[in-house]
Amino acid sequence: MVLFCDATNILDDVFIENSLPHFKDLRVAAVSGRIANHKSLNGPVCSWRSRHLFKENYYFGNVAKKAESLTTYGTILRRSLVLKVGNFNSSLKHSEDKELGERLINAGYKIIGDPDLVVHSIKKDSVVSVLERYWRWYGGTQESFSIKDYWHSIKASFRPMMQEDLKANDWRSAFISLLCPHYGFFRHLIRVINGKSQISI
């Protein structure tokens, strides 16, 4: 087994202990928890990240279940299965975990998400860094962002994103939601113009 944890995250004391029983199923390739802001953090950027990136208000249920994608901000991987499907794609600068997860699932292996496992982020993002983080999480391996995607993102920035921010009386976070689709689209354009898009899979 290999434990992955970002340098800006902290694992619960029982994270490893409570993860290992899932691996009794030999088809389980990875076990992840949910991510949340550390209690010491506050401010509009942190609130936006909690609401829209970490989905802390979303109810993930109370039992572990198969996940549809792989994240490695706090995850235990079965090394043998990762190597069996070809390991991480070293040509990718982001979304390498998601791409690996797709290959694991396509090979018939399981990725388990356990809501009782919690990873706490201690990173203090700025507006720009949290938007960049959002883009990297959702940009995908090929960083595609069509006009249609842009339009859907603009609509989503108003509802549900800004709608949720204003419901929480958090107008400063609502401003970040307003910027989100435009940042993603222009980030995509700049990378295409500069020829820095990731290699297609």
C-alpha positions as CSV (number, residue, x, y, z in Angstrom):
1,M,0.0,0.0,0.0
2,V,1.1,3.6,-0.7
3,L,-0.3,6.6,1.3
4,F,-0.8,9.8,-0.7
5,C,-1.3,13.1,1.2
6,D,-0.7,16.6,-0.1
7,A,1.8,18.7,1.9
8,T,-0.9,21.2,2.7
9,N,-3.3,18.6,4.2
10,I,-3.6,16.8,7.5
11,L,-5.0,13.3,8.0
12,D,-7.2,12.3,10.9
13,D,-5.3,10.1,13.4
14,V,-7.4,7.1,12.5
15,F,-7.3,7.6,8.7
16,I,-4.9,4.7,8.0
17,E,-6.4,2.4,10.6
18,N,-10.0,2.9,9.2
19,S,-8.9,2.7,5.6
20,L,-7.1,-0.7,5.6
21,P,-10.1,-2.9,6.2
22,H,-11.5,-1.9,2.8
23,F,-8.5,-3.6,1.2
24,K,-9.7,-7.0,2.3
25,D,-11.5,-6.9,-1.0
26,L,-8.7,-7.6,-3.4
27,R,-10.4,-5.6,-6.2
28,V,-10.2,-2.4,-4.2
29,A,-7.4,-0.3,-5.7
30,A,-7.8,2.9,-3.7
31,V,-9.6,4.3,-0.6
32,S,-10.1,8.0,-0.1
33,G,-11.9,10.3,2.4
34,R,-13.6,13.6,2.1
35,I,-11.7,16.9,2.3
36,A,-12.6,19.8,4.5
37,N,-11.1,23.1,5.6
38,H,-9.1,23.0,8.8
39,K,-11.0,24.7,11.6
40,S,-8.3,27.4,12.0
41,L,-9.1,28.8,8.5
42,N,-11.7,31.5,7.8
43,G,-12.5,34.3,5.3
44,P,-14.4,34.5,2.0
45,V,-11.9,32.5,-0.1
46,C,-12.0,29.7,2.5
47,S,-15.8,29.8,2.6
48,W,-16.0,29.6,-1.2
49,R,-13.5,26.7,-1.3
50,S,-15.5,24.9,1.4
51,R,-18.8,25.4,-0.5
52,H,-17.8,24.9,-4.1
53,L,-14.5,23.0,-4.3
54,F,-14.6,20.7,-1.2
55,K,-18.4,20.4,-1.2
56,E,-18.5,20.4,2.5
57,N,-22.3,21.1,2.6
58,Y,-23.0,18.0,0.4
59,Y,-24.2,14.9,2.1
60,F,-22.0,12.0,1.1
61,G,-24.0,9.5,3.1
62,N,-22.9,7.6,6.1
63,V,-21.5,4.4,4.5
64,A,-18.5,3.8,2.3
65,K,-19.3,3.2,-1.4
66,K,-17.7,3.0,-4.8
67,A,-16.4,6.3,-6.1
68,E,-16.6,7.3,-9.8
69,S,-13.1,9.0,-9.8
70,L,-9.8,9.0,-8.0
71,T,-8.4,11.9,-6.0
72,T,-5.0,11.7,-4.2
73,Y,-5.2,14.6,-1.7
74,G,-5.6,12.0,1.0
75,T,-5.7,8.4,-0.3
76,I,-4.3,4.9,0.1
77,L,-3.5,3.1,-3.1
78,R,-2.8,-0.6,-3.7
79,R,0.6,-0.4,-5.4
80,S,0.3,-3.6,-7.3
81,L,-2.9,-2.6,-9.1
82,V,-1.6,0.9,-9.9
83,L,1.4,-0.6,-11.6
84,K,-0.7,-3.2,-13.3
85,V,-2.7,-0.6,-15.2
86,G,0.5,1.4,-16.1
87,N,1.1,3.7,-13.1
88,F,0.5,7.5,-13.3
89,N,0.8,9.3,-16.7
90,S,4.0,11.4,-16.2
91,S,3.1,13.6,-19.2
92,L,0.2,15.2,-17.2
93,K,0.7,18.3,-15.1
94,H,-2.6,17.9,-13.4
95,S,-5.6,15.5,-13.3
96,E,-3.2,12.6,-13.3
97,D,-5.0,11.0,-10.5
98,K,-8.4,11.3,-12.3
99,E,-6.9,9.8,-15.4
100,L,-5.3,6.9,-13.4
101,G,-8.7,6.3,-11.7
102,E,-10.4,6.0,-15.1
103,R,-8.0,3.2,-16.1
104,L,-8.4,1.4,-12.8
105,I,-12.2,1.5,-13.1
106,N,-12.1,0.4,-16.7
107,A,-9.9,-2.5,-15.7
108,G,-12.6,-3.6,-13.2
109,Y,-11.0,-2.4,-10.0
110,K,-12.8,-0.4,-7.3
111,I,-12.2,3.0,-5.8
112,I,-13.8,3.5,-2.4
113,G,-15.0,6.8,-0.9
114,D,-15.5,6.6,2.9
115,P,-17.2,9.6,4.4
116,D,-15.9,8.8,7.8
117,L,-12.3,9.4,6.6
118,V,-11.5,13.1,6.7
119,V,-8.6,15.1,5.2
120,H,-8.2,18.7,6.5
121,S,-6.7,21.3,4.3
122,I,-4.4,23.9,5.9
123,K,-3.6,25.8,2.7
124,K,-4.4,29.5,2.7
125,D,-5.6,30.1,-0.9
126,S,-5.9,33.5,-2.5
127,V,-8.7,34.3,-5.0
128,V,-6.4,33.5,-7.9
129,S,-5.0,30.3,-6.4
130,V,-8.4,28.9,-5.5
131,L,-9.7,29.6,-9.0
132,E,-6.6,28.0,-10.4
133,R,-7.2,25.0,-8.1
134,Y,-10.8,24.8,-9.3
135,W,-9.7,24.9,-12.9
136,R,-7.1,22.2,-12.4
137,W,-9.7,19.9,-10.6
138,Y,-12.3,20.3,-13.3
139,G,-10.3,21.2,-16.4
140,G,-9.6,17.5,-17.2
141,T,-6.6,15.8,-18.7
142,Q,-7.2,17.5,-22.1
143,E,-8.1,20.9,-20.6
144,S,-11.1,21.2,-23.0
145,F,-13.3,24.2,-22.5
146,S,-15.6,24.9,-25.4
147,I,-18.0,27.8,-25.9
148,K,-20.8,25.5,-24.8
149,D,-18.9,24.6,-21.7
150,Y,-18.2,28.3,-21.0
151,W,-22.0,29.1,-21.3
152,H,-22.9,26.3,-19.0
153,S,-20.3,27.4,-16.5
154,I,-21.6,31.0,-16.6
155,K,-25.1,29.7,-15.8
156,A,-23.8,27.5,-13.0
157,S,-21.9,30.4,-11.5
158,F,-25.3,32.2,-10.9
159,R,-27.3,29.1,-10.0
160,P,-26.4,27.2,-7.9
161,M,-23.1,28.8,-7.0
162,M,-23.9,32.5,-6.4
163,Q,-27.3,31.5,-5.2
164,E,-25.7,29.4,-2.4
165,D,-23.3,32.2,-1.5
166,L,-26.0,34.8,-1.2
167,K,-28.2,32.4,0.8
168,A,-25.3,32.2,3.3
169,N,-25.1,36.1,3.2
170,D,-21.6,35.7,1.8
171,W,-21.4,38.3,-1.0
172,R,-17.6,38.2,-1.2
173,S,-17.7,34.5,-2.0
174,A,-20.4,35.3,-4.6
175,F,-17.9,37.6,-6.3
176,I,-15.5,34.6,-6.6
177,S,-18.3,32.5,-8.1
178,L,-18.9,35.2,-10.6
179,L,-15.3,35.2,-11.7
180,C,-15.0,31.4,-11.8
181,P,-16.2,30.6,-15.4
182,H,-14.3,33.5,-16.9
183,Y,-11.1,32.5,-15.2
184,G,-11.4,29.0,-16.5
185,F,-12.2,30.1,-20.1
186,F,-9.4,32.6,-20.4
187,R,-7.0,30.2,-18.6
188,H,-7.8,27.7,-21.4
189,L,-7.3,30.3,-24.1
190,I,-4.0,31.5,-22.8
191,R,-2.7,27.9,-22.6
192,V,-3.9,27.1,-26.1
193,I,-2.3,30.3,-27.5
194,N,1.0,29.6,-25.7
195,G,0.9,26.0,-26.8
196,K,1.0,24.8,-23.2
197,S,-2.0,22.5,-23.1
198,Q,-1.5,19.0,-21.9
199,I,-0.7,16.2,-24.2
200,S,-3.9,14.5,-25.3
201,I,-4.4,11.0,-24.0
